[in-house]
């Protein structure tokens, strides 16, 4: 045999041996990583993740993992009169994923993958009559499927998919109940050190028809990322958008929301404090014939003491854990949480937190409302949070500035809502009154309220714009530059 062919044969044997032996060691590594991540996820208060079976092979392994509420939370739900027994049984079993783990360095799940390992699986069938009926009607294989890939560098990529379906439960529930989903897609990445992640989720539409009511949620997108600050706290940022959310119930309630967009950023402000920034924007909200438009909110929450937040997370975990193998009762847990909240609240206040509202604006018809403000509390040298129950002490430590402005059309719109509520409470329908009479009632009440507030100095009128400026510091309050009596002082 020529020397060249011998070299190629030797190289081929080495590759075959490498690809044949490596999966065994990768399998051991995979099991350790999965067990480690399961332990981390089980530390979340109220939830637990269990590995029911792990059948490790040479090239592949099979694992069954369940995720659901922990024993303490289940006991609370069991004692609740509002939880149906069948629903409780479903929660008690949790959700179980059947996963097949393919050991690298090369796997063939969902195509050819050059990866340390890949996992492919689906949601295990639930032993529940409603779920069996659901699968029979929708003819779907599984409610959720997932594919996970771990790169040679240790980065984990996750993809999950829920198929579209339509299920009619009318025959089972005894009343009209139809659920329709256009499906959901989710993907995420987690770095090798398990201290950074990125995730996003998209859902086109989910709707439910219940008797004569309809609930619709469509075009929902969620994007989030996080970075571990320490063993207890994560910083992160994210955004949510919803095209439409509506509840239509002719007898009880009608509500709709369109074009919602939110953003948040939770980050380190300094070595000792964190800060939270949030924005909230909605194009329209309609609730029982009241239309709000162009709702805008932007705010910052600053000087959040890190040690206080660590104390809270650690203590809350402990409050839900068993003591001497005895699960705490709901009453014991509530008492523990009260103690924790008081202690952590004092620590947070000592950090002198500050809330800044950059803008809170909205429109009602032709009326507009615009505002901004700032509020802080001086927690320096505060040894006992109970001292703040004294109005004098509290007001001397508070500092606040609030500015608002609005037009008469807004006052009229709010008065209209109030008048209609008064009439409804008295059993009088708005439609039963002559238009002129209703208009006169609204005009009189609007004018009287505005003139009263102007006379008392609470608002000012200039160029058809009503405004107010509140300033409070060191126990002294001013409204539009004039002294404002503060209760308790």
Beta strands, then each sheet from edge to edge (+ up, - down):
strand 1: 47-56
strand 2: 60-69
strand 3: 95-103
strand 4: 106-107
strand 5: 113-114
strand 6: 117-123
strand 7: 145-150
strand 8: 156-162
strand 9: 165-168
strand 10: 177-181
strand 11: 184-190
strand 12: 196-210
strand 13: 213-228
strand 14: 234-249
strand 15: 253-268
strand 16: 273-287
strand 17: 290-305
strand 18: 354-364
strand 19: 367-377
strand 20: 398-406
strand 21: 460-462
strand 22: 465-473
strand 23: 476-479
strand 24: 482-483
sheet 1: 1+ 2- 3+ 6- 7+ 8- 11+ 12- 10+ 9-
sheet 2: 1+ 2- 3+ 6- 7+ 8- 11+ 12- 13+ 14- 15+ 16- 17+ 18- 19+ 20- 22+ 21-
sheet 3: 1+ 2- 3+ 6- 7+ 8- 11+ 12- 13+ 14- 15+ 16- 17+ 18- 19+ 20- 22+ 23- 24+
sheet 4: 4+ 5-
end
